[in-house]
């Protein structure tokens, strides 16, 4: 059953980011705000046959502490059939309007999310965060592009709100299996954008077709940054394509299996190339947002 998000969250409060002229990206972290929170489940429902919307409220001011691109570790409940042990990392889909409210949009796939899907309104859930860094979004930007597929939609939805609040124009390229899976309204949440939708069902989401579309859009008008999340093949396509557009920066919010979510267990390390220096970095700690050009090797996206 298709449902829409009736109440939109406000944009994340603008963040003044400082960086040197030679910096490839500007990321912000707020480690001093990381804490455990006991939350109440205010809303929990299906958006379509694959995704559920979850709204939690806590006594702390989560809206002020959380930045676009960050995530929380969620303690999934145990059921008669499922007993998830590790906390599950989940990108923030939205915050507010109440100070203690945080929203998630998740795909019900594995044991943890299946157990999570049984949470009832009025129940309680423990979360830890906010964790990780945030997207680089500078006051001088004129236009940005977001390329989203699958769960990447939830990760980048707050970025759209943030950019719209700052008066930055937006190009959105949305990819899905079929039109019924797109969740366009849930992604935009009222933001005005130049939207281009592509699908597996008609072949328009193929790597070749996506490359032609994005190349045409970047050639027609300058974009300060291209952001992506949710597809490894799209990431690799953008990595190659952006070499032809040196004035456009690229950033990716990476997804990775992790345990602690704080950089201690080292279970989420990936290989990156920082100016010719190969480094293993922790997705949870040094990321989850990285320059697209730095990514090396296989990444476990959906």
VOGU-3710 file (C-alpha; in Angstrom, 3 decimals, decimal comma):
1> xxxxxxxxxx> 0,000/0,000/0,000  1,455/3,341/-1,024  1,396/6,028/1,624  2,859/9,504/1,819  4,492/11,389/4,661  1,732/13,707/5,804  3,824/16,024/7,938  7,059/17,393/6,592  10,045/17,985/8,855  11,744/21,373/8,724
11> xxxxxxxxxx> 15,118/21,721/7,079  18,139/21,022/9,179  19,524/24,248/10,635  22,111/25,724/8,226  25,711/24,948/9,130  28,553/27,353/8,379  31,327/25,181/6,972  34,908/26,387/6,689  37,538/24,824/4,480  40,713/25,764/2,690
21> xxxxxxxxxx> 40,644/26,589/-0,999  42,520/23,369/-1,756  40,248/21,109/0,277  38,404/18,540/-1,770  35,458/18,399/0,607  34,288/19,972/3,845  32,808/17,632/6,394  31,519/18,370/9,869  31,261/16,067/12,850  29,641/16,674/16,228
31> xxxxxxxxxx> 31,100/13,922/18,393  30,296/15,832/21,574  26,586/15,272/20,855  26,799/11,451/20,692  24,703/9,828/23,427  22,304/7,000/24,138  18,629/7,911/24,002  15,531/6,079/25,167  12,883/7,006/22,607  9,155/6,589/22,268
41> xxxxxxxxxx> 7,716/5,271/19,007  5,353/8,015/17,810  4,620/6,708/14,327  5,478/3,505/12,495  3,860/2,436/9,240  4,407/1,007/5,793  5,165/3,463/2,993  4,970/0,750/0,342  5,467/-3,014/0,271  9,212/-2,722/1,021
51> xxxxxxxxxx> 9,793/0,402/3,133  8,574/1,506/6,555  8,531/4,974/8,099  9,558/5,305/11,767  9,241/8,418/13,921  10,858/8,487/17,368  10,912/11,131/20,094  13,448/11,587/22,876  13,908/14,073/25,716  17,141/15,361/24,159
61> xxxxxxxxxx> 17,226/17,923/21,336  17,997/15,480/18,521  16,911/17,942/15,843  19,641/20,430/16,740  22,314/17,755/17,229  21,761/15,847/13,963  23,214/16,903/10,608  22,427/15,668/7,064  24,316/12,461/6,261  24,686/11,272/9,848
71> xxxxxxxxxx> 23,241/8,065/11,262  22,129/6,412/14,492  22,641/2,920/15,849  19,233/1,365/16,602  18,603/-1,435/19,074  16,167/-3,699/17,261  13,629/-5,511/19,453  13,513/-9,271/19,934  10,498/-11,239/18,750  9,432/-14,844/19,107
81> xxxxxxxxxx> 11,399/-15,699/15,964  14,119/-13,029/15,811  16,746/-11,932/18,336  19,078/-9,386/16,680  22,240/-8,962/18,740  24,078/-6,009/17,197  22,700/-2,499/16,894  21,700/-1,585/13,342  23,100/1,582/11,675  20,402/3,678/10,042
91> xxxxxxxxxx> 20,673/7,000/8,203  18,512/9,854/9,412  15,568/10,592/7,150  14,421/13,729/8,961  14,222/15,646/12,231  11,621/17,845/13,967  9,455/19,776/14,081  9,662/18,932/17,798  13,192/19,176/19,204  13,325/15,521/20,233
101> xxxxxxxxxx> 11,976/14,025/17,007  14,028/11,963/14,566  12,730/10,019/11,544  13,938/6,950/9,681  12,867/5,336/6,412  14,122/1,767/6,078  13,938/-1,239/3,819  12,679/-4,390/5,561  15,216/-7,004/4,452  17,211/-8,844/7,136
111> xxxxxxxxxx> 16,635/-10,152/10,644  17,220/-6,790/12,298  14,855/-4,763/10,145  12,218/-7,527/10,211  12,334/-7,417/14,016  12,268/-3,627/13,890  9,171/-3,718/11,686  7,204/-5,214/14,607  7,688/-2,181/16,853  4,341/-0,786/17,952
121> xxxxxxxxxx> 3,385/2,863/18,371  3,734/3,803/22,011  6,594/1,362/22,537  10,193/2,251/23,340  13,462/1,978/21,462  17,079/2,723/22,382  19,277/4,551/19,895  22,859/5,856/19,926  24,039/8,901/18,023  24,235/11,027/16,029
131> xxxxxxxxxx> 27,252/9,315/14,473  29,541/10,022/11,528  30,271/13,124/9,497  27,969/15,110/7,249  27,668/16,221/3,641  29,729/19,233/2,595  27,332/22,052/1,717  28,790/25,540/1,406  26,945/28,881/1,425  28,333/29,836/-1,984
141> xxxxxxxxxx> 26,832/26,865/-3,820  24,378/27,718/-6,615  23,192/24,276/-7,777  23,753/20,720/-6,606  22,809/17,302/-7,970  21,655/14,298/-5,968  21,636/10,836/-7,539  19,625/8,477/-5,345  18,559/4,860/-5,508  16,921/2,590/-2,957
151> xxxxxxxxxx> 17,845/3,294/0,645  20,011/6,179/-0,555  16,789/8,123/-0,821  16,454/8,295/2,969  20,112/9,238/3,446  19,957/12,241/1,118  16,441/13,490/1,893  17,725/15,781/4,690  20,327/17,221/2,318  17,542/18,446/0,023
161> xxxxxxxxxx> 15,847/20,237/2,911  19,132/21,813/3,967  19,947/22,983/0,425  16,457/24,359/-0,167  16,642/26,350/3,065  19,932/27,849/1,851  18,418/28,832/-1,508  20,503/26,338/-3,488  18,916/24,958/-6,663  18,599/21,190/-6,894
171> xxxxxxxxxx> 18,770/18,609/-9,656  17,500/15,212/-8,531  18,106/11,993/-10,451  16,029/9,213/-8,915  16,464/5,534/-9,760  14,163/2,638/-8,857  13,127/-0,828/-10,014  9,768/0,429/-11,259  7,582/3,555/-10,884  5,733/2,023/-7,910
181> xxxxxxxxxx> 9,038/1,798/-5,989  10,200/5,372/-6,626  8,856/7,238/-3,531  9,306/10,603/-5,229  7,114/12,547/-2,792  8,796/10,935/0,204  12,189/11,985/-1,136  11,398/15,582/-2,069  9,058/16,334/0,859  7,868/19,549/-0,784
191> xxxxxxxxxx> 11,260/20,723/-2,088  11,294/22,294/-5,540  13,754/20,428/-7,770  14,484/19,561/-11,385  13,604/15,846/-11,162  14,635/13,071/-13,561  13,317/9,554/-12,884  14,853/6,370/-14,299  13,759/2,747/-13,893  15,014/-0,802/-14,276
201> xxxxxxxxxx> 11,672/-1,768/-15,818  12,246/0,273/-18,990  16,042/0,166/-19,090  16,464/3,887/-18,408  18,435/3,151/-15,206  21,189/1,213/-16,970  24,730/2,455/-16,403  24,975/3,631/-20,009  21,676/5,528/-19,876  22,496/7,067/-16,494
211> xxxxxxxxxx> 25,906/8,174/-17,710  24,365/9,916/-20,714  21,695/11,601/-18,588  24,057/12,900/-15,901  26,633/14,002/-18,483  23,958/15,969/-20,328  22,734/17,643/-17,141  26,230/18,585/-16,001  27,072/19,887/-19,446  23,941/22,021/-19,647
221> xxxxxxxxxx> 24,482/23,818/-16,332  27,254/23,945/-13,756  26,693/21,965/-10,569  28,908/22,604/-7,559  28,598/19,061/-6,172  27,111/15,723/-7,154  26,015/13,613/-4,164  25,086/9,958/-4,309  24,136/7,003/-2,135  22,502/3,633/-2,638
231> xxxxxxxxxx> 24,188/2,017/-5,652  27,756/0,863/-6,248  27,355/0,874/-10,027  26,132/4,493/-9,936  29,055/5,435/-7,693  31,592/3,961/-10,133  29,818/5,607/-13,063  29,987/9,017/-11,361  33,601/8,499/-10,372  34,593/8,089/-14,020
241> xxxxxxxxxx> 32,223/10,748/-15,344  33,287/13,498/-12,931  36,849/13,301/-14,241  35,491/15,239/-17,217  34,010/17,924/-14,949  36,885/19,083/-12,705  34,861/22,028/-11,411  32,244/19,728/-9,904  32,920/17,963/-6,636  31,569/14,491/-5,879
251> xxxxxxxxxx> 30,524/13,059/-2,506  29,153/9,640/-1,588  27,439/8,512/1,599  28,676/4,947/1,909  26,800/2,052/3,417  28,676/-0,713/5,161  28,024/-3,453/7,681  29,285/-2,327/11,064  29,130/-3,371/14,700  29,976/-0,548/17,117
261> xxxxxxxxxx> 29,367/2,406/14,772  32,045/4,444/16,595  35,316/3,278/15,036  36,409/0,851/17,733  35,683/-2,576/16,231  37,206/-1,842/12,774  34,572/-4,001/11,089  33,615/-1,341/8,534  36,997/-0,397/7,070  37,197/0,247/3,330
271> xxxxxxxxxx> 40,093/1,105/1,050  40,479/4,705/-0,118  43,027/6,591/-2,189  43,925/9,940/-0,606  46,087/11,738/-3,182  47,945/8,559/-4,117  48,181/7,261/-0,568  46,128/4,068/-0,131  44,436/4,077/3,266  41,960/1,890/5,100
281> xxxxxxxxxx> 39,376/4,171/6,688  36,408/3,424/8,921  33,085/4,161/7,255  31,465/4,867/10,618  34,177/7,198/11,905  35,942/8,879/8,981  32,664/8,684/7,035  30,063/7,784/6,095  30,501/10,671/3,627  33,624/10,550/1,440
291> xxxxxxxxxx> 34,818/12,233/-1,767  33,722/10,055/-4,684  37,199/10,224/-6,191  38,742/8,580/-3,100  36,756/5,339/-3,202  38,736/2,221/-4,194  37,539/-1,320/-4,866  34,259/-3,015/-4,176  31,701/-1,439/-1,874  28,780/-3,398/-0,443
301> xx> 25,906/-1,313/-1,692  22,529/-2,715/-2,589
//
